[in-house]
Amino acid sequence: METSKYMGRKAASAYLISNWGLKRSVNYLAKLAVIGGGPAFRKAGRAPLYTAEDLDAWASELIGPRVRSTSELPQRAA
């Protein structure tokens, strides 16, 4: 049974900034909810609801590996 507290987009945006240092605006989270690629969420009527677990999982996917120089970064396919 899931016991996580749900938060709206404004709180989710603040959570990402305070816990991960990721500036993602309310409008950007709304855009990602339409086009995809954002954190998982649930709906309560029209209101999107996020959990800390879902935001953490999404944020950790965005952050790359720890490196000591840019030459250690993985090469992207062209």
Secondary structure, 3 states (H helix, E strand, C coil): CCCCCCECHHHHHHHHHHHHCCCCCHHHHHHHHHHCCCCCCEEECCEEEECHHHHHHHHHHHCCCCCCCHHHCCCCCC
